[in-house]
Amino acid sequence: MKKAAIIALALTATIFASCKEEKPTPKVIYKNNSEAKAQPKKVDSSAIIVADLPVHMEGTKYLIHPVGGIRVYEDTGNNSSYDSSRTNNPVSYAISNYNRFEITGYFENLKFQHVDSTALHSLTDLKVQIQTATYLSTIADKIKKQVLVYTLADADTNLDGKLNSSDIKSLYISDISGKGFKKLSGNVQELVDWNLIEAQNRIYFRTIEDINKNGAFDKNDKMHYQYVDLLSPEWVVTAYEPVE
């Protein structure tokens, strides 16, 4: 009985030590990363670029084509295979999901096409990972503007060589054609959330800044409160302080 108790205590101590040693992966590493700005897009030779079928936001005159990469692996026999074929599962070529006024997923770009044209143009020539693209349908008629709001990663802030959801999330905006693509949140600031206030025609959003430069976002860091007036031609961002 005594021996069993000693073993149990040892196991508990081991588990506690292992849990204590586990630290969350930092979203920011500051070595050679003071700016963390979006970089020009580079071709990934290990991925094949595909586009989902276009979506049409109700009430607009543009089709939106999500574009992203499906990774290709090389085996020892110099044969290429898509990611899911290794487990004999059917390959899924879908890179996004569409729910009426929002596109979600993990994709590299959007191509825009006017319904009366065959021409397509890209949202950006920067390397990004777009996670959501939301059409502000409820105020389009009121403000006489059709606006898209994006959440995305635009820099490899944790320096792991990949651009994904482990990097800082940023807030962007454009019109429904993809033109006027602009960053609203500050560099090296993690987007916490955003909200549309229809009564004021504003987007309010919060970001957090790692002011102690420890690579994590915690209670010792600074919260920024900001809004953008959607009627403003340049979508100027204004700071405000509700916690003073």
One Martini backbone bead per residue (centre of mass of N, CA, C, O) as a GRO file, in nm:
protein
  244
    1MET     BB    1   0.059   0.062  -0.022
    2LYS     BB    2   0.303   0.248   0.011
    3LYS     BB    3   0.415   0.199  -0.274
    4ALA     BB    4   0.166   0.305  -0.426
    5ALA     BB    5   0.179   0.592  -0.312
    6ILE     BB    6   0.457   0.664  -0.424
    7ILE     BB    7   0.388   0.623  -0.722
    8ALA     BB    8   0.156   0.830  -0.733
    9LEU     BB    9   0.331   1.075  -0.653
   10ALA     BB   10   0.529   1.053  -0.889
   11LEU     BB   11   0.322   1.086  -1.116
   12THR     BB   12   0.214   1.360  -1.026
   13ALA     BB   13   0.484   1.511  -1.046
   14THR     BB   14   0.534   1.454  -1.346
   15ILE     BB   15   0.276   1.586  -1.456
   16PHE     BB   16   0.321   1.864  -1.330
   17ALA     BB   17   0.594   1.923  -1.464
   18SER     BB   18   0.498   1.896  -1.760
   19CYS     BB   19   0.282   2.120  -1.739
   20LYS     BB   20   0.473   2.349  -1.644
   21GLU     BB   21   0.663   2.336  -1.905
   22GLU     BB   22   0.431   2.424  -2.065
   23LYS     BB   23   0.418   2.654  -2.339
   24PRO     BB   24   0.304   2.884  -2.520
   25THR     BB   25   0.314   2.984  -2.831
   26PRO     BB   26   0.439   3.243  -2.962
   27LYS     BB   27   0.328   3.514  -3.176
   28VAL     BB   28   0.607   3.657  -3.098
   29ILE     BB   29   0.927   3.726  -3.250
   30TYR     BB   30   1.191   3.975  -3.229
   31LYS     BB   31   1.389   3.852  -3.409
   32ASN     BB   32   1.397   4.019  -3.692
   33ASN     BB   33   1.076   4.157  -3.601
   34SER     BB   34   0.993   4.470  -3.566
   35GLU     BB   35   0.767   4.498  -3.801
   36ALA     BB   36   0.584   4.277  -3.934
   37LYS     BB   37   0.542   4.281  -4.243
   38ALA     BB   38   0.421   4.245  -4.532
   39GLN     BB   39   0.499   4.031  -4.804
   40PRO     BB   40   0.583   3.928  -5.084
   41LYS     BB   41   0.489   3.698  -5.294
   42LYS     BB   42   0.562   3.345  -5.296
   43VAL     BB   43   0.637   3.057  -5.446
   44ASP     BB   44   0.507   2.733  -5.375
   45SER     BB   45   0.636   2.426  -5.479
   46SER     BB   46   0.445   2.240  -5.267
   47ALA     BB   47   0.199   2.381  -5.419
   48ILE     BB   48  -0.137   2.396  -5.537
   49ILE     BB   49  -0.333   2.617  -5.708
   50VAL     BB   50  -0.668   2.704  -5.614
   51ALA     BB   51  -1.023   2.744  -5.683
   52ASP     BB   52  -1.312   2.827  -5.596
   53LEU     BB   53  -1.612   2.873  -5.642
   54PRO     BB   54  -1.803   3.125  -5.683
   55VAL     BB   55  -1.936   3.407  -5.514
   56HIS     BB   56  -2.253   3.581  -5.425
   57MET     BB   57  -2.343   3.876  -5.300
   58GLU     BB   58  -2.618   3.999  -5.210
   59GLY     BB   59  -2.654   4.304  -5.402
   60THR     BB   60  -2.423   4.256  -5.598
   61LYS     BB   61  -2.158   4.279  -5.885
   62TYR     BB   62  -1.981   4.035  -5.755
   63LEU     BB   63  -1.741   3.797  -5.784
   64ILE     BB   64  -1.589   3.547  -5.561
   65HIS     BB   65  -1.253   3.401  -5.556
   66PRO     BB   66  -1.110   3.165  -5.388
   67VAL     BB   67  -0.752   3.133  -5.305
   68GLY     BB   68  -0.534   2.837  -5.288
   69GLY     BB   69  -0.343   2.577  -5.128
   70ILE     BB   70  -0.224   2.252  -5.218
   71ARG     BB   71  -0.032   2.020  -5.087
   72VAL     BB   72   0.276   1.873  -5.198
   73TYR     BB   73   0.432   1.553  -5.205
   74GLU     BB   74   0.746   1.383  -5.182
   75ASP     BB   75   0.864   1.085  -5.258
   76THR     BB   76   1.116   0.848  -5.304
   77GLY     BB   77   0.991   0.808  -5.614
   78ASN     BB   78   0.914   1.096  -5.730
   79ASN     BB   79   0.619   1.127  -5.626
   80SER     BB   80   0.320   1.289  -5.632
   81SER     BB   81   0.107   1.413  -5.356
   82TYR     BB   82  -0.162   1.469  -5.186
   83ASP     BB   83  -0.233   1.497  -4.864
   84SER     BB   84  -0.489   1.279  -4.848
   85SER     BB   85  -0.368   1.031  -5.019
   86ARG     BB   86  -0.205   0.883  -4.788
   87THR     BB   87  -0.504   0.769  -4.665
   88ASN     BB   88  -0.712   0.710  -4.903
   89ASN     BB   89  -0.850   0.977  -4.935
   90PRO     BB   90  -1.030   1.202  -5.058
   91VAL     BB   91  -0.978   1.487  -5.220
   92SER     BB   92  -0.988   1.819  -5.100
   93TYR     BB   93  -1.051   2.139  -5.274
   94ALA     BB   94  -1.143   2.295  -5.038
   95ILE     BB   95  -1.080   2.643  -4.890
   96SER     BB   96  -1.390   2.718  -4.827
   97ASN     BB   97  -1.666   2.901  -4.680
   98TYR     BB   98  -2.027   2.975  -4.724
   99ASN     BB   99  -2.247   3.237  -4.548
  100ARG     BB  100  -2.378   3.452  -4.751
  101PHE     BB  101  -2.181   3.711  -4.594
  102GLU     BB  102  -1.945   3.479  -4.557
  103ILE     BB  103  -1.600   3.398  -4.571
  104THR     BB  104  -1.427   3.097  -4.485
  105GLY     BB  105  -1.084   3.010  -4.382
  106TYR     BB  106  -0.770   2.922  -4.575
  107PHE     BB  107  -0.650   3.182  -4.776
  108GLU     BB  108  -0.453   3.383  -5.013
  109ASN     BB  109  -0.703   3.490  -5.190
  110LEU     BB  110  -0.890   3.719  -5.405
  111LYS     BB  111  -1.116   3.716  -5.677
  112PHE     BB  112  -1.253   3.965  -5.897
  113GLN     BB  113  -1.590   3.981  -6.064
  114HIS     BB  114  -1.779   4.112  -6.279
  115VAL     BB  115  -2.086   4.015  -6.405
  116ASP     BB  116  -2.005   4.173  -6.698
  117SER     BB  117  -1.730   4.004  -6.675
  118THR     BB  118  -1.408   3.820  -6.728
  119ALA     BB  119  -1.247   3.976  -6.539
  120LEU     BB  120  -0.968   3.951  -6.308
  121HIS     BB  121  -0.881   4.050  -5.965
  122SER     BB  122  -0.675   4.108  -5.704
  123LEU     BB  123  -0.656   4.196  -5.380
  124THR     BB  124  -0.342   4.094  -5.356
  125ASP     BB  125   0.041   4.083  -5.350
  126LEU     BB  126   0.046   3.962  -5.075
  127LYS     BB  127   0.131   3.768  -4.804
  128VAL     BB  128  -0.154   3.577  -4.699
  129GLN     BB  129  -0.411   3.475  -4.448
  130ILE     BB  130  -0.736   3.421  -4.495
  131GLN     BB  131  -1.030   3.382  -4.271
  132THR     BB  132  -1.216   3.642  -4.333
  133ALA     BB  133  -1.513   3.761  -4.530
  134THR     BB  134  -1.722   4.051  -4.478
  135TYR     BB  135  -2.039   4.163  -4.555
  136LEU     BB  136  -2.203   4.485  -4.515
  137SER     BB  137  -2.533   4.462  -4.576
  138THR     BB  138  -2.703   4.642  -4.360
  139ILE     BB  139  -2.552   4.935  -4.480
  140ALA     BB  140  -2.529   4.976  -4.788
  141ASP     BB  141  -2.774   5.163  -4.853
  142LYS     BB  142  -2.723   5.386  -4.642
  143ILE     BB  143  -2.402   5.454  -4.740
  144LYS     BB  144  -2.339   5.379  -5.042
  145LYS     BB  145  -2.175   5.109  -4.957
  146GLN     BB  146  -1.954   4.830  -5.034
  147VAL     BB  147  -1.826   4.620  -4.770
  148LEU     BB  148  -1.519   4.463  -4.666
  149VAL     BB  149  -1.415   4.240  -4.402
  150TYR     BB  150  -1.096   4.135  -4.260
  151THR     BB  151  -0.931   3.841  -4.147
  152LEU     BB  152  -0.566   3.816  -4.095
  153ALA     BB  153  -0.250   3.707  -4.199
  154ASP     BB  154   0.064   3.916  -4.276
  155ALA     BB  155   0.278   3.766  -4.077
  156ASP     BB  156   0.566   3.594  -3.945
  157THR     BB  157   0.574   3.646  -3.610
  158ASN     BB  158   0.701   3.347  -3.506
  159LEU     BB  159   0.925   3.234  -3.703
  160ASP     BB  160   0.828   2.930  -3.851
  161GLY     BB  161   0.781   2.963  -4.180
  162LYS     BB  162   0.471   3.037  -4.133
  163LEU     BB  163   0.134   3.121  -4.249
  164ASN     BB  164  -0.100   3.150  -3.978
  165SER     BB  165  -0.298   3.122  -3.685
  166SER     BB  166  -0.021   3.165  -3.509
  167ASP     BB  167  -0.047   3.441  -3.598
  168ILE     BB  168  -0.121   3.750  -3.628
  169LYS     BB  169  -0.422   3.922  -3.624
  170SER     BB  170  -0.589   4.116  -3.874
  171LEU     BB  171  -0.740   4.424  -4.001
  172TYR     BB  172  -0.947   4.472  -4.292
  173ILE     BB  173  -1.034   4.666  -4.598
  174SER     BB  174  -1.295   4.700  -4.858
  175ASP     BB  175  -1.444   4.690  -5.134
  176ILE     BB  176  -1.640   4.480  -5.333
  177SER     BB  177  -1.393   4.478  -5.557
  178GLY     BB  178  -1.110   4.503  -5.371
  179LYS     BB  179  -1.073   4.791  -5.340
  180GLY     BB  180  -0.894   4.958  -5.092
  181PHE     BB  181  -0.693   4.789  -4.948
  182LYS     BB  182  -0.680   4.797  -4.580
  183LYS     BB  183  -0.522   4.858  -4.285
  184LEU     BB  184  -0.633   4.898  -3.939
  185SER     BB  185  -0.438   4.761  -3.778
  186GLY     BB  186  -0.160   4.727  -3.607
  187ASN     BB  187   0.146   4.646  -3.585
  188VAL     BB  188   0.184   4.394  -3.366
  189GLN     BB  189  -0.141   4.350  -3.338
  190GLU     BB  190  -0.396   4.183  -3.184
  191LEU     BB  191  -0.695   4.077  -3.271
  192VAL     BB  192  -0.987   4.047  -3.084
  193ASP     BB  193  -1.224   4.243  -3.208
  194TRP     BB  194  -1.537   4.317  -3.389
  195ASN     BB  195  -1.784   4.590  -3.472
  196LEU     BB  196  -2.101   4.686  -3.586
  197ILE     BB  197  -2.238   5.026  -3.587
  198GLU     BB  198  -2.512   5.141  -3.741
  199ALA     BB  199  -2.583   5.419  -3.600
  200GLN     BB  200  -2.265   5.523  -3.691
  201ASN     BB  201  -2.104   5.387  -3.919
  202ARG     BB  202  -1.919   5.173  -3.752
  203ILE     BB  203  -1.602   5.029  -3.666
  204TYR     BB  204  -1.520   4.835  -3.395
  205PHE     BB  205  -1.195   4.777  -3.223
  206ARG     BB  206  -0.958   4.537  -3.084
  207THR     BB  207  -0.624   4.551  -2.950
  208ILE     BB  208  -0.306   4.391  -2.872
  209GLU     BB  209   0.000   4.481  -2.701
  210ASP     BB  210   0.340   4.377  -2.658
  211ILE     BB  211   0.505   4.575  -2.438
  212ASN     BB  212   0.706   4.345  -2.292
  213LYS     BB  213   0.826   4.144  -2.507
  214ASN     BB  214   0.731   3.811  -2.452
  215GLY     BB  215   0.530   3.696  -2.700
  216ALA     BB  216   0.271   3.757  -2.533
  217PHE     BB  217  -0.077   3.780  -2.438
  218ASP     BB  218  -0.154   3.981  -2.153
  219LYS     BB  219  -0.219   4.170  -1.864
  220ASN     BB  220   0.054   4.355  -1.932
  221ASP     BB  221  -0.085   4.467  -2.170
  222LYS     BB  222  -0.215   4.662  -2.442
  223MET     BB  223  -0.519   4.813  -2.505
  224HIS     BB  224  -0.689   4.889  -2.809
  225TYR     BB  225  -0.916   5.152  -2.913
  226GLN     BB  226  -1.121   5.151  -3.216
  227TYR     BB  227  -1.227   5.337  -3.514
  228VAL     BB  228  -1.432   5.345  -3.823
  229ASP     BB  229  -1.549   5.551  -4.069
  230LEU     BB  230  -1.744   5.458  -4.345
  231LEU     BB  231  -1.772   5.763  -4.465
  232SER     BB  232  -1.483   5.770  -4.499
  233PRO     BB  233  -1.278   5.782  -4.768
  234GLU     BB  234  -1.005   5.663  -4.594
  235TRP     BB  235  -1.056   5.506  -4.336
  236VAL     BB  236  -1.011   5.637  -4.061
  237VAL     BB  237  -0.841   5.586  -3.762
  238THR     BB  238  -0.974   5.594  -3.421
  239ALA     BB  239  -0.901   5.666  -3.101
  240TYR     BB  240  -1.008   5.535  -2.776
  241GLU     BB  241  -1.102   5.576  -2.402
  242PRO     BB  242  -1.299   5.371  -2.188
  243VAL     BB  243  -1.063   5.326  -1.930
  244GLU     BB  244  -0.987   5.609  -1.778
   0.00000   0.00000   0.00000
